[in-house]
């Protein structure tokens, strides 16, 4: 964790929304997109740490020097010059994701983004999910599909199972696996290209499909540039989800490739 963050590492009484009123409208929009992703991954509410850090969850750190304290499990700062996303564990484990993230810079523990449109939000989500898993207690980490399914909130279990069955129906050759802390689907040794998740108020599908016409229909379900949310209050749109699955699994099926 950078010294700058350590020195400000305490929750404040000021609300995140009051703080966001002090930044530009563009940064507000970008911050809300990142907040949606972090809240979904962590299941926590946003809290302002120090004067400008938006954090989700808490983790206790202790260095060999004896220095210890608390910090957000996930956190970022929407600064004027750039957005800073904190990865206290560093980036040694994330070379693959960073290579496809888009325009960015890194320091020992900070990821710098000038404009959110410069990066792939789906890849950013993968980075944040992996970072979140890194700090979770081992007994809470889902190592198998069964463990992940058991960890789905009770209110989302039925919808998540329905979504899981739709994936099996429209992508029967897909193999379920845990990837970046959520359920992924792949074929053979190929990297997963379709992910699903379940939370207390929605189920999710990642990333967004590429078909521009399909994206227009999905606009009410899009959160940020890389996430689809489906409310638990309504039945899952079977035909629409089938089209999403078909779009996202083209590469895995070997279709449309040379």
C-alpha positions as CSV (number, residue, x, y, z in Angstrom):
1,X,0.0,0.0,0.0
2,X,1.4,3.4,-1.0
3,X,2.4,5.7,1.9
4,X,-0.1,8.3,0.7
5,X,-2.9,5.8,1.2
6,X,-1.6,4.5,4.5
7,X,-1.5,8.0,6.0
8,X,-5.2,8.5,5.1
9,X,-6.3,5.0,6.0
10,X,-9.4,5.6,8.2
11,X,-13.1,5.8,7.3
12,X,-14.6,9.3,7.4
13,X,-18.1,10.5,8.4
14,X,-18.5,12.4,5.2
15,X,-20.6,10.5,2.7
16,X,-19.2,9.3,-0.6
17,X,-21.9,11.2,-2.5
18,X,-20.9,14.5,-0.8
19,X,-17.3,13.9,-1.8
20,X,-18.3,13.1,-5.4
21,X,-20.0,16.5,-5.7
22,X,-16.5,18.0,-5.5
23,X,-15.2,16.3,-8.6
24,X,-16.1,17.0,-12.3
25,X,-19.2,15.5,-13.8
26,X,-17.1,13.2,-16.0
27,X,-15.2,11.9,-13.0
28,X,-18.5,11.4,-11.2
29,X,-19.9,9.2,-14.0
30,X,-16.6,7.2,-14.1
31,X,-16.6,6.8,-10.3
32,X,-20.1,5.5,-10.3
33,X,-19.2,2.9,-12.9
34,X,-16.3,1.7,-10.8
35,X,-18.4,1.8,-7.6
36,X,-21.0,-0.5,-9.3
37,X,-18.2,-3.0,-10.0
38,X,-16.6,-2.9,-6.6
39,X,-19.9,-3.1,-4.8
40,X,-21.0,-6.1,-6.8
41,X,-17.7,-7.9,-6.2
42,X,-17.4,-7.1,-2.5
43,X,-21.1,-7.0,-1.5
44,X,-20.2,-3.9,0.6
45,X,-21.4,-0.3,0.6
46,X,-19.1,2.5,-0.4
47,X,-17.3,4.4,2.4
48,X,-15.0,7.4,2.1
49,X,-11.6,6.8,3.5
50,X,-9.5,9.9,4.1
51,X,-10.2,12.9,1.9
52,X,-10.5,11.2,-1.5
53,X,-10.5,7.4,-1.4
54,X,-13.7,5.4,-2.0
55,X,-13.4,2.0,-0.4
56,X,-15.4,-1.2,-0.1
57,X,-15.0,-3.6,2.8
58,X,-12.0,-3.7,5.2
59,X,-8.9,-5.7,5.6
60,X,-6.3,-5.6,8.3
61,X,-2.7,-5.5,7.2
62,X,0.5,-6.1,9.2
63,X,4.0,-5.7,7.9
64,X,7.2,-7.4,9.0
65,X,8.3,-4.1,10.4
66,X,5.4,-4.4,12.9
67,X,3.4,-1.6,11.3
68,X,-0.3,-2.5,11.0
69,X,-3.7,-1.0,10.3
70,X,-6.8,-1.2,8.3
71,X,-7.5,-0.4,4.6
72,X,-10.3,-0.9,2.1
73,X,-10.4,-4.3,0.6
74,X,-11.1,-2.6,-2.7
75,X,-10.5,1.1,-3.2
76,X,-9.9,3.9,-5.7
77,X,-9.7,7.6,-6.0
78,X,-11.2,9.7,-8.8
79,X,-8.6,12.4,-9.0
80,X,-8.6,15.3,-11.5
81,X,-5.5,14.1,-13.4
82,X,-6.3,10.4,-13.3
83,X,-8.2,7.6,-11.6
84,X,-6.1,5.7,-9.1
85,X,-7.1,2.1,-8.3
86,X,-5.3,0.5,-5.4
87,X,-3.8,-3.0,-5.5
88,X,-1.8,-3.4,-2.2
89,X,-0.6,-6.9,-3.2
90,X,1.1,-5.4,-6.3
91,X,0.9,-6.6,-9.9
92,X,3.2,-9.6,-10.1
93,X,0.2,-11.9,-10.5
94,X,-1.7,-9.8,-13.1
95,X,0.6,-9.6,-16.2
96,X,-1.9,-11.4,-18.4
97,X,-4.8,-9.1,-17.5
98,X,-2.7,-5.9,-17.7
99,X,-1.6,-6.8,-21.2
100,X,-5.2,-6.6,-22.4
101,X,-6.5,-3.9,-20.1
102,X,-5.9,-0.9,-22.3
103,X,-4.1,2.4,-21.7
104,X,-2.8,2.6,-18.1
105,X,0.2,3.0,-15.9
106,X,1.2,1.2,-12.7
107,X,3.5,1.9,-9.7
108,X,4.2,-0.6,-6.9
109,X,0.6,-0.7,-5.7
110,X,-1.4,1.7,-7.8
111,X,-3.1,1.4,-11.2
112,X,-3.4,4.8,-13.0
113,X,-6.1,5.4,-15.6
114,X,-6.5,8.7,-17.4
115,X,-10.0,8.0,-18.8
116,X,-12.2,5.0,-18.0
117,X,-13.0,4.7,-21.7
118,X,-9.3,3.9,-22.3
119,X,-9.6,0.5,-20.6
120,X,-11.7,-2.6,-20.9
121,X,-14.1,-2.7,-18.0
122,X,-14.4,-6.5,-18.3
123,X,-10.7,-6.9,-17.7
124,X,-10.7,-4.3,-14.9
125,X,-13.4,-6.4,-13.3
126,X,-11.2,-9.5,-13.5
127,X,-8.4,-7.6,-11.8
128,X,-10.6,-6.4,-9.0
129,X,-12.2,-9.8,-8.5
130,X,-8.8,-11.4,-8.3
131,X,-7.6,-8.7,-5.8
132,X,-10.7,-9.2,-3.7
133,X,-10.1,-13.0,-3.6
134,X,-6.5,-12.4,-2.6
135,X,-7.6,-10.8,0.6
136,X,-10.5,-13.0,1.5
137,X,-9.9,-15.5,4.3
138,X,-9.0,-18.9,2.8
139,X,-12.0,-20.6,4.2
140,X,-14.2,-18.1,2.3
141,X,-12.6,-18.6,-1.0
142,X,-14.5,-20.8,-3.4
143,X,-12.1,-23.3,-4.9
144,X,-14.7,-25.4,-6.6
145,X,-18.0,-24.8,-8.5
146,X,-19.9,-26.5,-5.7
147,X,-18.4,-24.1,-3.1
148,X,-19.2,-21.1,-5.2
149,X,-22.8,-22.2,-5.7
150,X,-23.2,-22.8,-2.0
151,X,-22.0,-19.2,-1.3
152,X,-24.7,-17.6,-3.4
153,X,-27.0,-15.5,-1.2
154,X,-30.2,-17.4,-0.4
155,X,-32.4,-14.7,-2.1
156,X,-30.4,-15.2,-5.4
157,X,-30.1,-19.1,-5.4
158,X,-33.2,-19.7,-7.5
159,X,-32.4,-17.1,-10.2
160,X,-28.7,-18.2,-10.3
161,X,-29.7,-21.8,-10.8
162,X,-32.1,-20.8,-13.6
163,X,-29.3,-18.8,-15.2
164,X,-26.9,-21.7,-14.8
165,X,-29.5,-24.0,-16.5
166,X,-29.8,-21.6,-19.4
167,X,-26.1,-21.6,-19.9
168,X,-26.2,-25.4,-20.0
169,X,-29.1,-25.3,-22.5
170,X,-27.5,-22.8,-24.9
171,X,-23.9,-23.8,-24.4
172,X,-23.9,-27.5,-23.6
173,X,-20.3,-28.0,-24.4
174,X,-19.2,-25.4,-21.8
175,X,-17.2,-26.6,-18.8
176,X,-17.9,-24.9,-15.5
177,X,-14.9,-23.6,-13.6
178,X,-14.0,-21.0,-11.0
179,X,-12.2,-18.1,-12.6
180,X,-11.4,-14.7,-11.0
181,X,-13.6,-15.7,-8.1
182,X,-16.8,-16.3,-10.1
183,X,-18.3,-19.0,-12.3
184,X,-16.7,-19.2,-15.7
185,X,-17.3,-21.4,-18.8
186,X,-14.7,-22.6,-21.1
187,X,-14.0,-25.4,-23.7
188,X,-11.0,-27.6,-23.2
189,X,-8.0,-25.5,-22.2
190,X,-9.3,-22.3,-23.6
191,X,-9.7,-19.3,-21.4
192,X,-13.3,-18.7,-20.2
193,X,-15.1,-16.1,-22.2
194,X,-18.5,-16.3,-20.4
195,X,-19.0,-15.6,-16.6
196,X,-22.0,-15.6,-14.4
197,X,-22.5,-14.6,-10.8
198,X,-25.2,-14.3,-8.1
199,X,-25.7,-11.5,-5.6
200,X,-28.3,-10.4,-3.1
201,X,-30.3,-8.3,-5.6
202,X,-29.3,-9.6,-9.0
203,X,-27.5,-12.2,-11.1
204,X,-24.8,-11.1,-13.5
205,X,-23.4,-12.0,-16.9
206,X,-19.9,-10.9,-18.1
207,X,-18.6,-9.4,-20.3
208,X,-20.9,-7.6,-22.7
209,X,-21.7,-9.2,-26.1
210,X,-20.2,-7.6,-29.2
211,X,-23.3,-7.5,-31.4
212,X,-24.3,-3.8,-31.6
213,X,-27.9,-4.6,-32.2
214,X,-28.1,-6.9,-29.2
215,X,-26.4,-4.3,-27.1
216,X,-29.2,-1.8,-27.8
217,X,-31.7,-4.3,-26.5
218,X,-29.6,-4.9,-23.4
219,X,-29.2,-1.2,-22.5
220,X,-31.6,-1.5,-19.4
221,X,-29.4,-4.3,-18.0
222,X,-26.0,-2.8,-18.6
223,X,-23.9,-1.6,-15.6
224,X,-20.8,0.1,-16.8
225,X,-19.2,-1.2,-20.0
226,X,-18.7,-4.8,-19.0
227,X,-21.6,-6.0,-16.8
228,X,-25.1,-7.2,-17.3
229,X,-27.5,-7.2,-14.3
230,X,-30.8,-9.1,-14.2
231,X,-33.0,-8.3,-11.2
232,X,-34.2,-11.1,-8.9
233,X,-37.7,-9.5,-9.0
234,X,-38.4,-10.6,-12.6
235,X,-38.1,-13.9,-14.5
236,X,-35.0,-14.2,-16.6
237,X,-35.6,-13.3,-20.3
238,X,-34.8,-16.8,-21.7
239,X,-34.6,-15.8,-25.4
240,X,-32.5,-12.7,-24.7
241,X,-30.0,-14.6,-22.5
242,X,-29.7,-17.3,-25.1
243,X,-28.6,-14.7,-27.6
244,X,-26.1,-13.3,-25.1
245,X,-24.6,-16.7,-24.5
246,X,-24.4,-17.5,-28.2
247,X,-22.6,-14.2,-28.8
248,X,-20.1,-14.6,-25.9
249,X,-19.2,-18.2,-26.8
250,X,-18.5,-17.8,-30.5
251,X,-14.8,-17.9,-29.9
252,X,-15.0,-20.8,-27.6
253,X,-16.9,-22.8,-30.1
254,X,-14.3,-22.0,-32.8
255,X,-16.9,-20.2,-34.9
256,X,-16.1,-17.0,-36.8
257,X,-12.4,-17.5,-36.4
258,X,-9.8,-18.1,-39.1
